[in-house]
Amino acid sequence: YLEPVPAATLAMEGMRGLGAIDPALTVRRSEDVVVLATSDRTIARFPAPADDDVEGWAALTAKVSAAGRRTSKELRTASDEKLYEAVFDGVLSSLDIFSRYAGAEEARRNREKRDGFDGIGIRVRMEAGAARVTRVLPDTPAAGAGLRKGDRITHVDGVSVRDFKRHDVVQRLRGPTHSRVAVTVRREGVAGPLAFEMERRHIVLPTVTGRRDHGIVFLTVTSFNQGTASSVAAKLTKALDGMAGSPKGLVLDLRGNPGGLLKQSIEVADLFLTQGQIVRTHGRHPDSEQRYEAGGEDIAHGLPLVVLVDGKSASAAEIIAAALQDHGRAVVIGTTSFGKGTVQTVIRLPNDGEITLTWSRLVAPSGYVLHGLGVMPDICTSGGAGNVRKLIAAVFGRKVKIAAARARWQTAGLGEEKQRRDLRATCPAERRRKALEIEVAHRLLSDRALYGRALDLTAATSQAQY
């Protein structure tokens, strides 16, 4: 974990978590004794190990849980998973909101979001004895076979799904890559059933969409999974190759992006940087100390670049915005970002659950710690509406003040919480689903001189020290 925490503290919080199953149970420490009790009697007393005795506290947690089960009906009838959840939630809730436990089923869904799954590429919901298709993912076996949104799946491999739950249907549709599955559907407007047979393959959920508008390429990235960086590269290359005339620029829209895989964000940033540090991570564990450097080719070949952020742009999204801004590669437009500047490591457990544990902090290339601060946009749109030209002119009129604010931003220490709050208040974090940021980006990218002036706002005014 980021900060040292005694084994005794973690174990006591975990044992107290048993109260989430049976509120009548209490666990308290009295000097060198740990007491398990109810409101009217003591159930058991155990000698307390030394505060840093990890194995001792682990064994004691097991003993207290077993004693609680012998006494409490609620604990005795609770599943093992319920017990794990109570203890681990107790342990991790005392650390920070990003450290958490996921049981086997939730962990499986988390892994699918990160790494993908083997299947045919549809989403379904149960409805009137059938599985209605709510989405067909592009470039998947289902899309290739001709399945459509609204189709009602009645059979999978000849087995009726009438009495199935959604989870049962999903499990039957999924299977090893290259295995085959047969699906029978009813389709509105078609008299009889339709039969489809598909070969399953590994599917990574799409996180990138692209479009072109008046010579500008727009790429929207919703999160970061194993396929994000390659998808950004592919969609940008395709958009540029198919564009008539010279492209004006590129917009990378990270508004509302909650983050995801650290290495994917580094790879995306590296797509647009030829050299320099992208980010570094700092923690207590030796493996958490990392420096990530750009070392490739700018696939946009210096094309003017704008990054859009808002108050929900977090973590991996902030890595990209900070790196491109600090190296003068992009103009950042929007509001102050979320300020989630910590990295979590994922520990897989024997029950196939996961512990997600915060173990390092993110440090921007210019040296400031992202956590609790976020990325300061070059052109702030907080509360914004109205005339784009006036907004941009007002920003240029405050160039000296913006430079001073950026210097304070880059030197605000991690412990200087009031200063960090005050700095964030200069461009309040907001959730933006507005056209204003798009309009500002259009204006800048349609005028190279104007873009150049905006890019000057990103110039480093100070080198902060961690």
Secondary structure, DSSP 8 states (H G I E B T S, - for coil): --S---HHHHHHHHHHGGGGT-TT-EEEEETTEEEEE-SS-EEEEEE---TT-HHHHHHHHHHHHHHHHHH-HHHHHS-HHHHHHHHHHHHHHTT-TT-EEE-HHHHHHHHHHHH-EEE--EEEEEETTEEEEEEE-TTSHHHHHT--TT-EEEEETTEE-TT--HHHHHHHH--STT-EEEEEEE-TT-SS-EEEEEE-EEE----EEEEEETTEEEEEE--B-TTHHHHHHHHHHHHHHT-SS---EEEEE-TT---B-HHHHHHHHHTS-SSSEEEEEEESSGGG-EEEE--S--TTTT--EEEEE-TT--THHHHHHHHHHHTTS-EEEES------EEEEEEE-TTS-EEEEEEEEEE-TTS-B-TTT----SEE-TT--S-HHHHHHHHHHTHHHHHHHHHHHHH--TT-HHHHHHHHHTS-------SHHHHHHHHHHT-HHHHHHHHHTTS-------
